[in-house]
Amino acid sequence: MKKIVLLLLLTAVTLAYATDSTKLSPDLKKSTAPTARVVVQYNNPPGPLDLQLLSTLGSLLNALPLVNAVVADLSLSNILSLSNQSNVKYISLDRPLAPTLSNAAPAVNAFAAWQSGYTGQGVGVALVDSGVSSNPDLNGGFLGLSRVVWNQSFVTGNASASDQFGHGTHVAGLIAGNGTSSKGSKYSHTFEGIAPQANLINLRVLDQNGAGTDSAVISAISTAIALKPLFNIRVLNLSLGRAVYESYKLDPLCQAVESAWKSGIVVVVAAGNNGRYQPTDGYGTVTAPGNDPYVITVGAMKPMGTPTRVDDLIASYSSKGPTAIDAVAKPDIVAPGNLLVSLEAPGSTLYNELPGNRVPYSFYVNGGNSAPSSNYFTLSGTSMATGVVSGVVADLLQKSPGLTPDQVKARLMKTAWKSFPAYSSTTDPSTGITYTDQYDVFTIGAGYVDVEAALSSTDVAKGTAMSPYASYDANSGNVYLNDYPTAVWNTSATWSNAAVWGSAQFVTGAPASTVAGSNVLWGSNVLWGSGGEPWGSNVLWGSNVLWGSNVLWGSNVLWGSNVLWGSNASAGEQ
């Protein structure tokens, strides 16, 4: 045994003169410290001789079998020697980890807002959803009490405002969770909402199955308007929707959101999760009240598991415009909405039906086990993206409380990040079907919401920010965007279509902007009927097509076991 140890020591001394710098991490190469704590990865699991040599060179601290690695304290000279071992794959510093947020916040530059002191403090956000359950991450208000300052149920026969479905609490966390249950040195991730000091007004309209009615939603919106002066309600979050049956000018739900908008409340609405609908490739599937031209309608992006937004892609299920009947260009902006971690409601329907969506302690607790957390849950959808944007609006209104809803919408759209690929594809792992998305105005709107850019902007729109509407020219085969007479768009160079939507998404036309030719999105027999009118009775909105009882909303489709909320796809796209 002594001979073996001696041989290893001699080997180590000999190796001091040989170095393979390609195996050293860049920050390790720059290190000037005499010793360092490093992670040594091996091509094959380290054997007894590997470990023996390592122990002679320094202090072996821990094994990391998941990545064929060990952690050790080594002198710089011995690190250089070790790099020449054939089984050593890579040596890097054991880098310190600080708590990081679920990828939604960095994607929209929320950290910049927080560092400037804008956290939604003092702003009330009315959440019209399935209710909000008590959670430590929603505390921190007056005297440390809950920041859910009002609770009311509009569900017939159920006076409880707690979340029995599990959707509203998740959205609440994305808006205003402060990360209390995942903040501190013991945690590797912190899950904090975009406006972590905003107050929430909980207006429950959805029952334990996620079902509600127009009347309940309208009653809740009315209450939000009435409570506006009491709680400084400046934002109304509607992560819900239903089919479009008539023009927004007649739809009572749309009229209700317009009333809120005109009372000074910014209304943020989900676009819907119908972007995979065929044969239109998801175009024309935005739900009500997201079809209203006044409100901010939000589509969903995939953060791709990284904090940076440069690799983010549109979620294939995110609904696309133009809207049914009125052909309004929607969504207005997009935001992170896929695989987002937020608050869960233990005992709720989603909690019980989707146990795989409970976030394990090992995901965010240093040294945590694989047991599911009782605090956090993963969901996907434009509902989640809507919560993110509501948080952004709260931060912006804390800084600039004098902005009107139209000015908020216009600023968010103009300052949105607009660097996207032309196309992207994703394959559903459960069906094997590949979906390809085109990054046009009806898919991503004006772009990716950016709270830092919005806070930095001083542009103030003078006019409405009503979303434009599309029209089809049967002679040329082109689709044009047209502005409402009161809209700010195109009234100056500051608010031109190119400035707001990005020139890459348009081909300039006169007097409006050309969106696409007949062979791109708008074949005469798909969205635009033979007479040039959108949504012919036998095209998208026929009784047996998108909204038929056996199609999108059928028991085995949208809510079926294998689709958006199902056990095989409930966490969203991969």
Steps between C-alpha positions, in 0.01 A plus 500: 500500500785737588656433158175595327469824693865583430447431131199730495692775673783470252247512222352817643841665519574403142165635385573839651689577184209404270178693458197469276351848518204402282363316803500810721203735520559864392449641849734237646770598251471859621514409868799635691415341834754241624223245559151451364193286557433326172265254338694231317299320236612164367433330168418181689401470867818561702653175619716428807819617330337827389379569850829397657692737277257779574535450873878529472467827313252667734186453709218294349173647629200349325391264225263606221416170331225656287766671290794263564671763712654577834551822695847569636722773644821510297799727456530669163811300410331170579194604297731553205651157555164328532381645170731265310335183632330311218179432695460863606242668278477856638594697809306807605461718806232396745313822427281662766127504430271788594123457507357548151147557382279283285604593146208739443659795684836515324329452163306824550786683679313516831823519701564845357164616631563357846847653523339836428246443775201421278324196640136592454480641853176686561340374178190280519457217251152351471523129425184357342567129510440185706586668829817534703604271784703620796876481447799653681629638168195727486562653842713803581229762492396738780646367828617196309147392413383352174521717191177341382299794631152399378339161450163444338333210322267532204454124466138407547443303817857532627593801711862395547755706308777242551638324196339161457620456140867600540530746211447837668760443771759415237424819306504700824853380570618601154358847556591569860671209677796622709690171514491466880478120479807474276719790610821464700833320501344153512326550164645465151202667329267777610152522347395862512225675309561799275343746747588343837357783711174559313166443669248251365121528488372143480177476299413134459290410195611144414388194693700193600494378140613829350153581369329838521251724323497837327276636769734405779794658318307815423389527864860463609615768256230731630622443854857572395393835357310582820797407718751689287527810723515291819788276395654701216403229252689584182527154345237235421632151420276268297678170443187349351296504182233342287381486140430812296137502400446857378686824445680641803267795461212277605666249728404581861827366629692731270286789599575430865876505445468822302319656796787405725748636247320831472485527880880504509573130553746325267333174391739212422344194332623158390498435123399135544673166455362399159805565282521142378156503341488367144447576214586865578830430683343666802418830330173659598476323836526787752227470762270761653550746660851495352340591167421851622725763335537704819648239734854360512478146364793273586651202321741248655873448447716206606794609723692187383638435848739795490483847658591678177226576250710477184422129459132524595242374252126540458293226665323312222174496697491881531192629315548722197302778340330658329191471713174346386242728339686830557843380376686698770878452497576301814686416720650837591811366672648170617655398832639188668221248552646150468618276785474784751539422869266687731278450802284193539171451680525172697185291477378676187386317186821563305711413803327163533471418130851603399736374773789505253476878488587542867852638515735267693710644782812385316426756227538803723630390841872435537529135594123459481341163432268404217183536706251745346487847649183629662572851371574495128342362186577508126243607240508622141274716289414852397338530843847495651635750247211732587598496867855595406379801299267611781804508727690707245211748482493531880872583506456759225205665674690521828757715320256690278156497667371771268507278192165409351422142392554598136836656581607189690401274212666718237823522698516127564446427133750753371774398744443126455803298389470415132791272408340171400575222254284474188372154593527237771369146541417272790398136512239382748661207686167328558370514141813542292336787311729787405364855514669786313442862597564816299600810696253746351283769653216252565729268694722727711327837472740785568754268662631377834405717799802676654442671833844666508445660159148608596623662822776682312266637234354848526269468198141596576236409244226751421202300387370149548717194465229293336650204317468537120275276297583297192331515162538275199541620143371220277649661188858515626474213746651718772389566856526856635504651847266794554494737794194623687449878464588567865810278507846644554662271244630678195417845639873570515830331431522420872196277484528367145424138423870436440592650839237303691479166322845489345577546132600138453140390544357715222534588137412867465173564326275798444318621691543218752766235554493183296508195723509199272417376154227252422742211484646557845234511769180598338393252236155588369348184637657503846445816704359729236182384335455518126323833530796658677333493841678331788354206685247356259246276669665189365861600557639570846196563711254247366298305753713192453842657463700691760229553754291196428401290797724217391807696396691756705289495810400138480563281802789323332675789331618817676443364848552137412756281670762545231472865402587831667413418856530125471752279673715472189503866405399692808842651550489650154740466212845361554 
